[in-house]
Amino acid sequence: MPVTPWAADSLTHVQSPVVQHTWTVYDDSAASPVAIPGARNVKVTLDRGKVPFGELTFDVPLLTRTNDHTYAIPYSPHYRVDAGYIRDGVPDTHPILRAYLTNTELVFTPEGPMRRITAQTIDTVHEFPSNRSYNVSDSFTRVKQVTDAINASSTPWWRLINLTEEAGLPTPTSAQLAVFRNLNLDVGDTVGDFLRSMAASLGQWIRPDHRATPVTSLIIGPPRVDASAGSTDVTPLVESDTLIRPSPNAGNVLDLTMSWPDSTGALKSARKVYPDPSLDTVGVSWGLIIVKPVSVLARPANGTSLTATDPTAMAWLDKITRARGQHTFTGRAAYWLQPGDWLAIGFPYTDEGTNTTGHDQGPLDRIEFNLDSGTMSVTFDAIYYG
């Protein structure tokens, strides 16, 4: 999953005075993809903080329907969206999303009756209760070892997990391995929560491989919370920008509640408050204490209660204490961008009376592409200024 543009000059091309966007929605269920005629109002949303990670919506006129299977959930159709630009008279397009059909609606619009399609990435189908229990082996060091073991067992999950490992997978510490190997799954626990808990305990990130074939793949890799993989200066693309300080995601005290069903289906919960460590040394007289309540449907790492070093808690505490401000901007679509990419956005500011220019920087959290207009709306938390 590259963070660089599709071509070295892609960012420059998008800044041209006139840019011709192009896109196609395909029924990707068969061996040979079929373009869907009349698709319009096409939107692709990618959000690293939600399940599903990716969602596609589009309308298609009822009169252009040719195959009911294309829009019938029992047949598990899935779609591919290719998007890009006309360059030197030739389409330069790439897949930006592959997703399964999850919902259809009949809507009446000024353009006539439409079938409105919603499709989501494969992670949405992993939110099911486990049909089996499992304890992570004391010899395992990778999430894929767990999924492979369950897939090959005599009692696999109702859906097999196709997990691939991204290059640069971070090596877990001994402390992380101890937490990872202490994880367990009971009957009724949500499989998706278990997968995310395992990845978080190792300092990794699991999400759908939303551009690749097969559409069923999950990928695990680095959390992408720094600029080490390269950054994109989106300043030239910005048409409007809203900056909120502090970010709505910011805080210096985490109030975390985790809830999960036990083996009987009864809902259990655990709660713990995690202060920013700097509060213990700096004191509180210098500024506000901002408490960020967070509730997640997941099981604590030790199975019963939240500890001082629970990996889910540590990940959330890191997120809220690093969020300085939140940018939401719109502009021309840079179709290669995706959550986790490192962005920089520049703006003038006044520092002790001197006007200078710098950049807010941070990882992309959410992006929505409006393919009909060739625009995008992006949200990211600024972690630092540079």
C-alpha positions as CSV (number, residue, x, y, z in Angstrom):
1,M,0.0,0.0,0.0
2,P,2.2,2.8,-1.3
3,V,2.0,6.3,0.2
4,T,3.6,7.9,-2.9
5,P,1.6,9.1,-5.9
6,W,1.0,6.7,-8.8
7,A,3.5,8.7,-10.9
8,A,6.3,11.0,-9.8
9,D,4.4,14.0,-11.3
10,S,0.9,13.1,-10.1
11,L,0.7,15.8,-7.5
12,T,2.0,18.3,-10.1
13,H,-0.5,17.1,-12.6
14,V,-3.5,17.6,-10.2
15,Q,-2.4,21.2,-9.8
16,S,-2.7,21.9,-13.5
17,P,-5.1,24.7,-14.5
18,V,-7.4,22.2,-16.1
19,V,-7.6,18.6,-14.9
20,Q,-9.9,16.0,-16.5
21,H,-11.0,13.4,-14.0
22,T,-12.2,10.0,-15.1
23,W,-13.6,7.0,-13.3
24,T,-15.6,3.8,-13.8
25,V,-17.6,1.5,-11.5
26,Y,-17.3,-2.2,-12.3
27,D,-19.3,-5.3,-11.3
28,D,-16.1,-7.1,-10.3
29,S,-17.9,-10.4,-9.3
30,A,-17.1,-12.3,-12.5
31,A,-13.8,-13.3,-14.0
32,S,-14.1,-10.4,-16.4
33,P,-15.2,-7.1,-14.8
34,V,-18.2,-5.4,-16.4
35,A,-18.6,-1.6,-16.3
36,I,-22.0,-0.5,-14.8
37,P,-23.8,1.8,-17.2
38,G,-25.3,5.0,-15.9
39,A,-23.5,4.9,-12.4
40,R,-23.7,8.4,-10.9
41,N,-23.5,10.2,-7.5
42,V,-20.5,8.0,-6.8
43,K,-18.8,8.5,-3.5
44,V,-15.9,6.5,-1.9
45,T,-15.2,7.0,1.8
46,L,-12.2,5.6,3.6
47,D,-11.9,6.0,7.4
48,R,-9.2,4.4,9.6
49,G,-11.3,4.9,12.7
50,K,-14.4,2.9,11.6
51,V,-15.6,-0.5,10.6
52,P,-16.1,-0.8,7.7
53,F,-12.9,0.9,6.7
54,G,-14.2,1.7,3.2
55,E,-17.6,2.4,1.7
56,L,-18.9,2.9,-1.8
57,T,-22.3,4.5,-2.6
58,F,-23.7,5.2,-6.1
59,D,-27.0,5.5,-8.0
60,V,-27.9,3.6,-11.1
61,P,-31.1,4.3,-13.2
62,L,-33.6,1.4,-13.0
63,L,-34.1,1.5,-16.7
64,T,-30.4,0.6,-17.3
65,R,-30.5,-2.4,-15.1
66,T,-29.4,-5.5,-17.1
67,N,-28.7,-8.2,-14.5
68,D,-30.5,-8.6,-11.2
69,H,-27.5,-10.5,-9.9
70,T,-25.4,-7.3,-10.1
71,Y,-27.5,-5.8,-7.3
72,A,-28.7,-8.9,-5.3
73,I,-27.1,-9.5,-1.9
74,P,-27.6,-13.4,-2.0
75,Y,-25.2,-13.5,-5.0
76,S,-22.5,-11.6,-3.0
77,P,-21.7,-9.1,-5.8
78,H,-18.7,-6.9,-5.3
79,Y,-17.6,-3.8,-7.1
80,R,-14.4,-2.1,-8.1
81,V,-14.0,1.7,-8.6
82,D,-11.2,2.8,-10.9
83,A,-10.3,6.5,-10.8
84,G,-7.7,8.9,-12.2
85,Y,-7.1,11.4,-14.9
86,I,-6.9,11.8,-18.6
87,R,-3.2,12.4,-19.4
88,D,-2.1,13.1,-22.9
89,G,-5.4,11.9,-24.1
90,V,-5.1,8.5,-22.3
91,P,-6.9,7.4,-19.1
92,D,-4.5,6.9,-16.2
93,T,-6.7,5.1,-13.7
94,H,-6.1,2.7,-10.8
95,P,-8.4,0.9,-8.4
96,I,-9.2,3.0,-5.3
97,L,-11.8,0.6,-3.7
98,R,-13.1,-2.9,-3.9
99,A,-16.2,-3.6,-1.8
100,Y,-19.1,-6.0,-1.2
101,L,-22.7,-5.1,-1.7
102,T,-24.4,-4.6,1.6
103,N,-27.6,-2.6,0.9
104,T,-29.8,-1.4,-2.0
105,E,-32.5,1.3,-1.9
106,L,-35.1,2.4,-4.3
107,V,-35.0,6.2,-4.5
108,F,-36.9,8.8,-6.6
109,T,-34.7,11.7,-7.8
110,P,-35.2,14.6,-10.2
111,E,-33.3,12.4,-12.7
112,G,-35.9,9.6,-12.3
113,P,-36.1,6.4,-10.2
114,M,-32.8,5.1,-9.0
115,R,-31.3,2.1,-7.4
116,R,-29.0,3.4,-4.6
117,I,-26.2,0.9,-3.9
118,T,-24.0,0.7,-0.8
119,A,-21.0,-1.6,-0.7
120,Q,-18.4,-2.0,2.0
121,T,-15.0,-3.4,2.5
122,I,-14.5,-7.0,3.7
123,D,-13.9,-6.0,7.4
124,T,-17.7,-5.5,7.7
125,V,-18.3,-9.3,7.4
126,H,-15.8,-10.1,10.2
127,E,-18.1,-8.4,12.8
128,F,-19.7,-11.7,13.8
129,P,-19.7,-13.7,17.1
130,S,-17.1,-16.4,17.3
131,N,-18.3,-20.0,17.1
132,R,-15.3,-21.2,19.0
133,S,-12.8,-20.2,21.7
134,Y,-9.1,-19.8,21.3
135,N,-6.0,-18.9,23.4
136,V,-3.0,-17.4,21.6
137,S,-0.1,-19.8,21.7
138,D,3.0,-18.9,23.8
139,S,5.2,-19.6,20.7
140,F,3.4,-17.2,18.4
141,T,4.8,-13.8,17.4
142,R,2.5,-12.8,14.6
143,V,-1.2,-12.4,14.1
144,K,-1.1,-14.4,10.9
145,Q,0.1,-17.4,12.9
146,V,-3.2,-17.2,14.8
147,T,-5.4,-16.8,11.7
148,D,-3.6,-19.6,9.8
149,A,-4.0,-21.9,12.8
150,I,-7.7,-21.3,13.1
151,N,-8.3,-21.6,9.4
152,A,-6.5,-25.0,9.4
153,S,-8.3,-26.3,12.5
154,S,-11.2,-28.7,12.6
155,T,-13.4,-25.9,13.9
156,P,-12.5,-22.8,11.9
157,W,-14.5,-19.5,12.1
158,W,-17.7,-19.3,10.0
159,R,-15.6,-17.2,7.6
160,L,-11.9,-18.0,6.9
161,I,-9.6,-15.0,7.4
162,N,-7.3,-14.3,4.5
163,L,-4.5,-12.2,6.1
164,T,-1.4,-10.9,4.3
165,E,1.6,-9.1,5.9
166,E,2.8,-5.8,4.7
167,A,6.4,-5.1,4.2
168,G,8.0,-3.3,7.1
169,L,5.9,-5.1,9.8
170,P,7.3,-3.7,13.1
171,T,9.0,-6.2,15.4
172,P,7.1,-6.5,18.7
173,T,8.9,-6.0,22.0
174,S,9.0,-8.7,24.7
175,A,6.3,-6.7,26.6
176,Q,4.1,-6.6,23.6
177,L,4.5,-10.3,23.0
178,A,3.5,-11.0,26.6
179,V,0.3,-9.1,26.1
180,F,-0.4,-10.7,22.7
181,R,0.1,-14.2,24.1
182,N,-2.3,-13.4,27.0
183,L,-5.2,-12.7,24.6
184,N,-8.0,-15.2,24.4
185,L,-11.3,-15.5,22.5
186,D,-14.5,-17.0,23.9
187,V,-17.6,-18.2,22.1
188,G,-19.7,-15.1,21.3
189,D,-16.8,-12.7,21.2
190,T,-16.6,-10.6,18.0
191,V,-14.0,-11.9,15.6
192,G,-13.2,-8.4,14.3
193,D,-12.5,-7.1,17.8
194,F,-10.2,-10.1,18.4
195,L,-8.3,-9.4,15.2
196,R,-7.9,-5.7,16.1
197,S,-6.9,-6.4,19.7
198,M,-4.1,-8.8,18.5
199,A,-2.8,-6.2,16.0
200,A,-2.9,-3.4,18.6
201,S,-1.1,-5.5,21.2
202,L,1.8,-5.8,18.8
203,G,1.8,-2.2,17.8
204,Q,0.4,-3.0,14.4
205,W,-2.6,-2.0,12.3
206,I,-5.0,-4.4,10.6
207,R,-7.4,-3.3,7.9
208,P,-8.9,-4.5,4.6
209,D,-6.6,-4.5,1.6
210,H,-9.2,-2.2,-0.1
211,R,-7.5,-2.0,-3.5
212,A,-6.2,-5.5,-4.0
213,T,-7.5,-8.8,-5.4
214,P,-8.9,-10.9,-3.9
215,V,-11.5,-8.6,-2.3
216,T,-11.5,-10.9,0.8
217,S,-8.0,-9.9,2.0
218,L,-7.1,-8.2,5.2
219,I,-3.6,-6.7,5.6
220,I,-1.5,-6.1,8.7
221,G,1.3,-3.6,8.8
222,P,2.8,-0.6,10.6
223,P,0.4,1.8,12.3
224,R,1.6,4.7,10.1
225,V,1.7,7.5,12.7
226,D,4.9,9.3,11.6
227,A,6.5,10.8,8.5
228,S,9.0,8.0,8.1
229,A,7.3,6.6,5.0
230,G,7.2,10.0,3.3
231,S,4.7,12.9,3.2
232,T,2.4,14.7,0.8
233,D,2.2,18.5,0.9
234,V,-1.5,19.0,0.0
235,T,-1.4,22.8,0.3
236,P,-1.7,23.5,-3.4
237,L,-4.8,21.3,-3.6
238,V,-6.7,23.0,-0.8
239,E,-9.8,25.1,-1.8
240,S,-11.2,25.5,1.7
241,D,-9.9,24.4,5.1
242,T,-11.3,24.4,8.6
243,L,-8.9,24.1,11.5
244,I,-10.2,23.3,15.0
245,R,-7.8,23.8,18.0
246,P,-7.7,21.7,20.0
247,S,-8.8,18.8,17.9
248,P,-12.1,17.2,18.9
249,N,-10.0,14.0,19.3
250,A,-7.6,15.7,21.8
251,G,-7.4,15.3,25.5
252,N,-4.9,14.7,28.3
253,V,-6.9,12.2,30.3
254,L,-8.4,9.1,28.7
255,D,-11.6,7.7,30.3
256,L,-11.8,4.3,28.6
257,T,-14.6,1.8,28.8
258,M,-14.4,-1.6,27.2
259,S,-17.4,-3.9,26.8
260,W,-17.6,-7.4,25.6
261,P,-20.0,-10.4,25.8
262,D,-19.0,-13.4,28.0
263,S,-19.5,-17.0,27.1
264,T,-23.2,-16.8,28.2
265,G,-23.8,-13.7,26.1
266,A,-24.0,-11.4,29.1
267,L,-22.4,-8.0,28.5
268,K,-19.3,-7.3,30.7
269,S,-17.4,-4.1,31.0
270,A,-14.2,-2.6,32.4
271,R,-13.3,1.0,32.9
272,K,-10.1,2.8,33.8
273,V,-8.8,6.4,33.6
274,Y,-5.4,7.0,32.0
275,P,-3.8,10.5,32.5
276,D,-1.1,11.9,30.2
277,P,2.1,11.0,32.0
278,S,3.2,14.7,31.8
279,L,0.5,15.7,34.2
280,D,2.3,13.9,37.0
281,T,5.4,16.0,36.5
282,V,4.1,19.3,35.1
283,G,1.0,19.7,37.3
284,V,-2.3,21.1,36.4
285,S,-2.0,24.9,36.9
286,W,-0.7,25.5,33.4
287,G,-3.9,24.6,31.5
288,L,-7.1,22.7,31.2
289,I,-7.6,19.0,32.1
290,I,-9.4,17.7,29.0
291,V,-11.0,14.3,29.6
292,K,-11.7,12.2,26.5
293,P,-14.3,9.5,27.1
294,V,-13.9,6.5,24.8
295,S,-16.1,3.4,24.6
296,V,-15.1,0.4,22.5
297,L,-16.6,-3.0,22.0
298,A,-13.5,-5.1,22.7
299,R,-12.1,-7.3,25.5
300,P,-9.2,-6.1,27.7
301,A,-5.8,-7.6,26.9
302,N,-5.8,-9.7,30.1
303,G,-9.4,-10.9,29.5
304,T,-11.1,-9.4,32.6
305,S,-9.9,-5.9,33.5
306,L,-8.0,-2.9,32.2
307,T,-4.4,-2.8,33.3
308,A,-2.1,0.2,33.4
309,T,-0.4,-0.9,30.1
310,D,-3.4,-2.3,28.2
311,P,-2.4,-1.9,24.5
312,T,-5.8,-0.6,23.4
313,A,-5.7,2.0,26.1
314,M,-2.1,3.0,25.2
315,A,-3.0,3.4,21.6
316,W,-6.0,5.6,22.4
317,L,-3.9,7.7,25.0
318,D,-1.2,8.2,22.4
319,K,-3.9,9.3,19.8
320,I,-5.6,11.9,22.1
321,T,-2.4,13.4,23.6
322,R,-0.8,13.9,20.1
323,A,-3.8,15.5,18.4
324,R,-3.1,19.3,18.4
325,G,-5.6,20.4,15.9
326,Q,-8.0,18.9,13.3
327,H,-8.0,20.0,9.7
328,T,-10.9,19.3,7.4
329,F,-10.3,20.5,3.8
330,T,-11.7,20.1,0.4
331,G,-10.0,20.3,-3.0
332,R,-9.2,18.5,-6.2
333,A,-9.1,14.7,-5.7
334,A,-5.7,13.1,-5.3
335,Y,-7.0,9.5,-5.8
336,W,-3.8,7.8,-4.5
337,L,-4.3,9.1,-1.0
338,Q,-5.6,6.8,1.7
339,P,-5.9,6.7,5.6
340,G,-2.5,6.5,7.3
341,D,-0.7,8.6,4.7
342,W,1.2,11.5,6.2
343,L,0.0,14.9,5.2
344,A,1.4,18.4,5.5
345,I,-0.7,21.5,5.1
346,G,0.7,25.0,5.1
347,F,-0.8,28.3,6.4
348,P,0.5,31.6,7.5
349,Y,0.6,32.4,11.2
350,T,1.9,35.1,13.5
351,D,4.6,34.3,16.0
352,E,5.7,37.1,18.3
353,G,4.8,39.6,15.5
354,T,6.7,37.9,12.8
355,N,4.7,36.5,9.9
356,T,6.1,33.1,8.8
357,T,4.8,30.1,7.0
358,G,4.9,26.5,8.1
359,H,3.0,23.3,8.0
360,D,0.7,21.3,10.2
361,Q,1.5,17.6,9.8
362,G,-0.2,14.4,10.7
363,P,-1.7,11.1,9.4
364,L,-4.8,11.1,7.3
365,D,-7.8,9.9,9.2
366,R,-10.7,10.1,6.8
367,I,-11.1,10.8,3.1
368,E,-14.2,11.0,0.9
369,F,-13.9,11.1,-2.9
370,N,-16.8,12.7,-4.8
371,L,-16.1,11.1,-8.2
372,D,-18.7,13.0,-10.2
373,S,-17.1,16.3,-9.3
374,G,-13.5,15.1,-9.1
375,T,-13.1,16.5,-5.5
376,M,-12.2,15.1,-2.1
377,S,-12.8,16.0,1.5
378,V,-10.1,15.1,4.0
379,T,-9.9,15.1,7.8
380,F,-6.6,14.7,9.7
381,D,-5.3,15.5,13.1
382,A,-2.2,17.7,13.1
383,I,0.4,16.1,15.4
384,Y,3.1,18.6,15.1
385,Y,4.0,21.9,13.3
386,G,7.1,22.0,11.1
